[in-house]
Amino acid sequence: MQRQTAALVERMYAARGLIPYGTQADPDEHDLIVAALRNGHAVATLTLRMDCGGGLLADALYRDEIDAIRQRGARVSEITRLAISPDTASYDALSGLLQALYTLARLTAHMTDIFIEVHPRHARFHQRVFGFRRAGAERICPRVDAPAVLLHLSRQAFEASLAGRGLSRVQARAWRSRRVDRLLPSEEEFQAFRQLFDASAAG
């Protein structure tokens, strides 16, 4: 599966004129590769990097900004190598990735804050749909030889936005238009994931 996800990332990055960095390299032992499959083939993928040992890739450009969050006692992580095949239903694929990511965060408690480096033209999408906030100025990312901005999202803020808590009237309208809650597993689905996770850990 790692070969499939690496090939997908390489293809999608190259199609956008980006350098497909590190797609053939072995992942860090703390990286979690998440893939959405269709008929046994990867159609979407992301890698979740935990803040262990080597830190985050985003530290190269944004260490000061990320350290400011670390100093609050946060357990930071980052999303890298996000790619979705254009010949698949992007909403369904994104739903699968997000369900897995959200479930891992709740089950392991190893992730309180998420960072992602994105091209500036993609930043608004992540801000509108998921509630990410801009955390760093635009810079050139040497890994892909393209502009990047740092976005940040706390799990607490994400869950609060899903519940519609503490939102102004304008923010509430924007929240309803995102309908990101549809991407998340129901509580029944989450409990089923928990049983599988506990059984796997016990085995």
VEXPA-903864 format. One record per residue (C-alpha): chain; residue number from 1; x, y, z. Coordinates in pm, whole numbers, plus 50000, padded with zeros to 5 digits. Each point is the difference from the previous one (the first is absolute). Layout:
! residues N
<pt doro="A" nuvo="NUM" east="X" north="Y" up="Z"/>
...
! end
This chain:
! residues 203
<pt doro="A" nuvo="1" east="50000" north="50000" up="50000"/>
<pt doro="A" nuvo="2" east="50290" north="50236" up="50069"/>
<pt doro="A" nuvo="3" east="50108" north="49973" up="49636"/>
<pt doro="A" nuvo="4" east="49648" north="50087" up="49886"/>
<pt doro="A" nuvo="5" east="49972" north="50305" up="50222"/>
<pt doro="A" nuvo="6" east="50349" north="50117" up="49902"/>
<pt doro="A" nuvo="7" east="49914" north="49968" up="49631"/>
<pt doro="A" nuvo="8" east="49674" north="50192" up="50054"/>
<pt doro="A" nuvo="9" east="50179" north="50284" up="50178"/>
<pt doro="A" nuvo="10" east="50268" north="50015" up="49731"/>
<pt doro="A" nuvo="11" east="49740" north="50010" up="49722"/>
<pt doro="A" nuvo="12" east="49784" north="50268" up="50162"/>
<pt doro="A" nuvo="13" east="50293" north="50220" up="50101"/>
<pt doro="A" nuvo="14" east="50157" north="49978" up="49655"/>
<pt doro="A" nuvo="15" east="49666" north="50089" up="49836"/>
<pt doro="A" nuvo="16" east="50002" north="50326" up="50195"/>
<pt doro="A" nuvo="17" east="50359" north="50082" up="49914"/>
<pt doro="A" nuvo="18" east="50128" north="49916" up="50347"/>
<pt doro="A" nuvo="19" east="50304" north="49795" up="50089"/>
<pt doro="A" nuvo="20" east="49869" north="49665" up="50136"/>
<pt doro="A" nuvo="21" east="50239" north="50002" up="50295"/>
<pt doro="A" nuvo="22" east="50080" north="49683" up="50187"/>
<pt doro="A" nuvo="23" east="49744" north="49778" up="49836"/>
<pt doro="A" nuvo="24" east="50239" north="49711" up="49967"/>
<pt doro="A" nuvo="25" east="50163" north="50045" up="50341"/>
<pt doro="A" nuvo="26" east="49910" north="49783" up="50297"/>
<pt doro="A" nuvo="27" east="49759" north="50184" up="50233"/>
<pt doro="A" nuvo="28" east="50100" north="50097" up="50351"/>
<pt doro="A" nuvo="29" east="49917" north="49726" up="50249"/>
<pt doro="A" nuvo="30" east="49753" north="50235" up="50166"/>
<pt doro="A" nuvo="31" east="49819" north="50092" up="49676"/>
<pt doro="A" nuvo="32" east="49649" north="49869" up="49947"/>
<pt doro="A" nuvo="33" east="49903" north="49953" up="49634"/>
<pt doro="A" nuvo="34" east="49625" north="50015" up="49943"/>
<pt doro="A" nuvo="35" east="49852" north="49887" up="49669"/>
<pt doro="A" nuvo="36" east="49653" north="49986" up="49850"/>
<pt doro="A" nuvo="37" east="49960" north="49694" up="49781"/>
<pt doro="A" nuvo="38" east="49779" north="49914" up="49708"/>
<pt doro="A" nuvo="39" east="50008" north="49643" up="49875"/>
<pt doro="A" nuvo="40" east="50326" north="49950" up="50185"/>
<pt doro="A" nuvo="41" east="50173" north="50305" up="49847"/>
<pt doro="A" nuvo="42" east="50097" north="50320" up="50181"/>
<pt doro="A" nuvo="43" east="49797" north="50296" up="49871"/>
<pt doro="A" nuvo="44" east="50084" north="50243" up="50280"/>
<pt doro="A" nuvo="45" east="50267" north="50021" up="50265"/>
<pt doro="A" nuvo="46" east="50153" north="50215" up="50269"/>
<pt doro="A" nuvo="47" east="50283" north="49949" up="50245"/>
<pt doro="A" nuvo="48" east="49965" north="50103" up="50361"/>
<pt doro="A" nuvo="49" east="50332" north="50084" up="50158"/>
<pt doro="A" nuvo="50" east="50018" north="50008" up="50377"/>
<pt doro="A" nuvo="51" east="50236" north="50227" up="50192"/>
<pt doro="A" nuvo="52" east="50247" north="49730" up="50098"/>
<pt doro="A" nuvo="53" east="50375" north="49995" up="49969"/>
<pt doro="A" nuvo="54" east="50057" north="50189" up="49675"/>
<pt doro="A" nuvo="55" east="49714" north="50244" up="50054"/>
<pt doro="A" nuvo="56" east="49779" north="50125" up="49718"/>
<pt doro="A" nuvo="57" east="50099" north="50070" up="49642"/>
<pt doro="A" nuvo="58" east="49842" north="50344" up="50040"/>
<pt doro="A" nuvo="59" east="50260" north="50083" up="50266"/>
<pt doro="A" nuvo="60" east="50243" north="50075" up="49718"/>
<pt doro="A" nuvo="61" east="49808" north="50317" up="49909"/>
<pt doro="A" nuvo="62" east="49776" north="50064" up="50298"/>
<pt doro="A" nuvo="63" east="50174" north="49880" up="50316"/>
<pt doro="A" nuvo="64" east="49931" north="50320" up="50193"/>
<pt doro="A" nuvo="65" east="49629" north="49987" up="49922"/>
<pt doro="A" nuvo="66" east="49971" north="49630" up="50088"/>
<pt doro="A" nuvo="67" east="50214" north="50034" up="50314"/>
<pt doro="A" nuvo="68" east="49758" north="50265" up="50124"/>
<pt doro="A" nuvo="69" east="49725" north="49736" up="49994"/>
<pt doro="A" nuvo="70" east="50226" north="49734" up="50151"/>
<pt doro="A" nuvo="71" east="50076" north="50230" up="50293"/>
<pt doro="A" nuvo="72" east="49631" north="49991" up="50092"/>
<pt doro="A" nuvo="73" east="50033" north="49627" up="50064"/>
<pt doro="A" nuvo="74" east="49847" north="49898" up="49668"/>
<pt doro="A" nuvo="75" east="50071" north="49668" up="49832"/>
<pt doro="A" nuvo="76" east="50054" north="50116" up="49644"/>
<pt doro="A" nuvo="77" east="49988" north="49808" up="49675"/>
<pt doro="A" nuvo="78" east="49986" north="50078" up="49631"/>
<pt doro="A" nuvo="79" east="49829" north="49881" up="49686"/>
<pt doro="A" nuvo="80" east="50234" north="49939" up="49709"/>
<pt doro="A" nuvo="81" east="49985" north="49829" up="49660"/>
<pt doro="A" nuvo="82" east="49629" north="50067" up="49954"/>
<pt doro="A" nuvo="83" east="49886" north="49879" up="49658"/>
<pt doro="A" nuvo="84" east="49665" north="49909" up="49847"/>
<pt doro="A" nuvo="85" east="49966" north="49841" up="49659"/>
<pt doro="A" nuvo="86" east="49797" north="50218" up="49759"/>
<pt doro="A" nuvo="87" east="49819" north="49697" up="49861"/>
<pt doro="A" nuvo="88" east="49828" north="49921" up="50330"/>
<pt doro="A" nuvo="89" east="49723" north="50162" up="50204"/>
<pt doro="A" nuvo="90" east="50207" north="50252" up="50194"/>
<pt doro="A" nuvo="91" east="49733" north="50052" up="50266"/>
<pt doro="A" nuvo="92" east="49979" north="49629" up="50081"/>
<pt doro="A" nuvo="93" east="50378" north="49965" up="49999"/>
<pt doro="A" nuvo="94" east="50045" north="50303" up="50223"/>
<pt doro="A" nuvo="95" east="49732" north="49866" up="50231"/>
<pt doro="A" nuvo="96" east="50189" north="49674" up="50042"/>
<pt doro="A" nuvo="97" east="50327" north="50174" up="50074"/>
<pt doro="A" nuvo="98" east="49846" north="50239" up="50250"/>
<pt doro="A" nuvo="99" east="49810" north="49725" up="50179"/>
<pt doro="A" nuvo="100" east="50322" north="49806" up="50049"/>
<pt doro="A" nuvo="101" east="50193" north="50308" up="50113"/>
<pt doro="A" nuvo="102" east="49732" north="50111" up="50245"/>
<pt doro="A" nuvo="103" east="49962" north="49650" up="50141"/>
<pt doro="A" nuvo="104" east="50375" north="49964" up="50054"/>
<pt doro="A" nuvo="105" east="50006" north="50333" up="50184"/>
<pt doro="A" nuvo="106" east="49722" north="49897" up="50237"/>
<pt doro="A" nuvo="107" east="50127" north="49648" up="50058"/>
<pt doro="A" nuvo="108" east="50365" north="50073" up="50065"/>
<pt doro="A" nuvo="109" east="49980" north="50349" up="50157"/>
<pt doro="A" nuvo="110" east="50338" north="50065" up="49836"/>
<pt doro="A" nuvo="111" east="49878" north="50292" up="49795"/>
<pt doro="A" nuvo="112" east="49860" north="50328" up="50133"/>
<pt doro="A" nuvo="113" east="50110" north="50232" up="49719"/>
<pt doro="A" nuvo="114" east="50048" north="49944" up="49629"/>
<pt doro="A" nuvo="115" east="50214" north="50198" up="49756"/>
<pt doro="A" nuvo="116" east="50008" north="49984" up="49624"/>
<pt doro="A" nuvo="117" east="50209" north="50184" up="49743"/>
<pt doro="A" nuvo="118" east="49798" north="50077" up="49689"/>
<pt doro="A" nuvo="119" east="50034" north="50204" up="49686"/>
<pt doro="A" nuvo="120" east="49847" north="50346" up="50062"/>
<pt doro="A" nuvo="121" east="49730" north="49938" up="49739"/>
<pt doro="A" nuvo="122" east="49879" north="49697" up="50198"/>
<pt doro="A" nuvo="123" east="50003" north="50169" up="50340"/>
<pt doro="A" nuvo="124" east="49649" north="50143" up="49976"/>
<pt doro="A" nuvo="125" east="49852" north="49655" up="49938"/>
<pt doro="A" nuvo="126" east="50156" north="49857" up="50317"/>
<pt doro="A" nuvo="127" east="49895" north="50306" up="50197"/>
<pt doro="A" nuvo="128" east="49641" north="49993" up="49876"/>
<pt doro="A" nuvo="129" east="49936" north="49626" up="50017"/>
<pt doro="A" nuvo="130" east="50200" north="49893" up="50304"/>
<pt doro="A" nuvo="131" east="50048" north="50322" up="50195"/>
<pt doro="A" nuvo="132" east="50379" north="50020" up="49967"/>
<pt doro="A" nuvo="133" east="50153" north="50337" up="50088"/>
<pt doro="A" nuvo="134" east="50302" north="50154" up="49838"/>
<pt doro="A" nuvo="135" east="50298" north="49968" up="50232"/>
<pt doro="A" nuvo="136" east="50296" north="50104" up="49785"/>
<pt doro="A" nuvo="137" east="50093" north="50237" up="49721"/>
<pt doro="A" nuvo="138" east="50039" north="49887" up="49640"/>
<pt doro="A" nuvo="139" east="50344" north="49853" up="49933"/>
<pt doro="A" nuvo="140" east="50165" north="49781" up="49739"/>
<pt doro="A" nuvo="141" east="49996" north="49636" up="50101"/>
<pt doro="A" nuvo="142" east="50322" north="49839" up="49871"/>
<pt doro="A" nuvo="143" east="49851" north="49650" up="50010"/>
<pt doro="A" nuvo="144" east="49756" north="50081" up="49720"/>
<pt doro="A" nuvo="145" east="50166" north="50317" up="49864"/>
<pt doro="A" nuvo="146" east="49676" north="50197" up="50030"/>
<pt doro="A" nuvo="147" east="49837" north="50260" up="50229"/>
<pt doro="A" nuvo="148" east="49847" north="49872" up="50322"/>
<pt doro="A" nuvo="149" east="49811" north="50130" up="50300"/>
<pt doro="A" nuvo="150" east="49966" north="49835" up="50339"/>
<pt doro="A" nuvo="151" east="49650" north="49920" up="50125"/>
<pt doro="A" nuvo="152" east="49909" north="49892" up="50352"/>
<pt doro="A" nuvo="153" east="49696" north="49828" up="50149"/>
<pt doro="A" nuvo="154" east="49946" north="49888" up="50358"/>
<pt doro="A" nuvo="155" east="49787" north="49695" up="50055"/>
<pt doro="A" nuvo="156" east="49806" north="50188" up="50265"/>
<pt doro="A" nuvo="157" east="49916" north="50284" up="49761"/>
<pt doro="A" nuvo="158" east="49908" north="49753" up="49728"/>
<pt doro="A" nuvo="159" east="49759" north="49812" up="50224"/>
<pt doro="A" nuvo="160" east="49853" north="50326" up="50129"/>
<pt doro="A" nuvo="161" east="49937" north="50122" up="49647"/>
<pt doro="A" nuvo="162" east="49829" north="49670" up="49915"/>
<pt doro="A" nuvo="163" east="49768" north="50052" up="50294"/>
<pt doro="A" nuvo="164" east="49942" north="50362" up="49902"/>
<pt doro="A" nuvo="165" east="50112" north="50126" up="50343"/>
<pt doro="A" nuvo="166" east="50123" north="50354" up="50049"/>
<pt doro="A" nuvo="167" east="49929" north="50112" up="49645"/>
<pt doro="A" nuvo="168" east="49868" north="50336" up="49889"/>
<pt doro="A" nuvo="169" east="49700" north="50011" up="49767"/>
<pt doro="A" nuvo="170" east="50228" north="50046" up="49699"/>
<pt doro="A" nuvo="171" east="50229" north="49720" up="50112"/>
<pt doro="A" nuvo="172" east="49701" north="49774" up="50060"/>
<pt doro="A" nuvo="173" east="49883" north="50052" up="49642"/>
<pt doro="A" nuvo="174" east="50349" north="49919" up="49872"/>
<pt doro="A" nuvo="175" east="50010" north="49691" up="50223"/>
<pt doro="A" nuvo="176" east="49670" north="49872" up="49862"/>
<pt doro="A" nuvo="177" east="50118" north="50059" up="49644"/>
<pt doro="A" nuvo="178" east="50313" north="49791" up="50058"/>
<pt doro="A" nuvo="179" east="49802" north="49699" up="50123"/>
<pt doro="A" nuvo="180" east="50330" north="49842" up="50098"/>
<pt doro="A" nuvo="181" east="49813" north="49806" up="50268"/>
<pt doro="A" nuvo="182" east="49882" north="49767" up="49725"/>
<pt doro="A" nuvo="183" east="50360" north="49890" up="49950"/>
<pt doro="A" nuvo="184" east="50037" north="49867" up="50352"/>
<pt doro="A" nuvo="185" east="49897" north="49659" up="50133"/>
<pt doro="A" nuvo="186" east="49685" north="49977" up="50207"/>
<pt doro="A" nuvo="187" east="50036" north="49916" up="50368"/>
<pt doro="A" nuvo="188" east="49888" north="49645" up="49923"/>
<pt doro="A" nuvo="189" east="50269" north="49969" up="49731"/>
<pt doro="A" nuvo="190" east="50258" north="50144" up="50238"/>
<pt doro="A" nuvo="191" east="49914" north="49747" up="50270"/>
<pt doro="A" nuvo="192" east="50035" north="49723" up="49742"/>
<pt doro="A" nuvo="193" east="50345" north="50139" up="49909"/>
<pt doro="A" nuvo="194" east="50086" north="50009" up="50371"/>
<pt doro="A" nuvo="195" east="49915" north="49632" up="50043"/>
<pt doro="A" nuvo="196" east="50219" north="49908" up="49704"/>
<pt doro="A" nuvo="197" east="50282" north="50219" up="50132"/>
<pt doro="A" nuvo="198" east="49980" north="49855" up="50351"/>
<pt doro="A" nuvo="199" east="49993" north="49646" up="49862"/>
<pt doro="A" nuvo="200" east="50303" north="50072" up="49784"/>
<pt doro="A" nuvo="201" east="50191" north="50155" up="50290"/>
<pt doro="A" nuvo="202" east="49914" north="49708" up="50227"/>
<pt doro="A" nuvo="203" east="50117" north="49750" up="49739"/>
! end
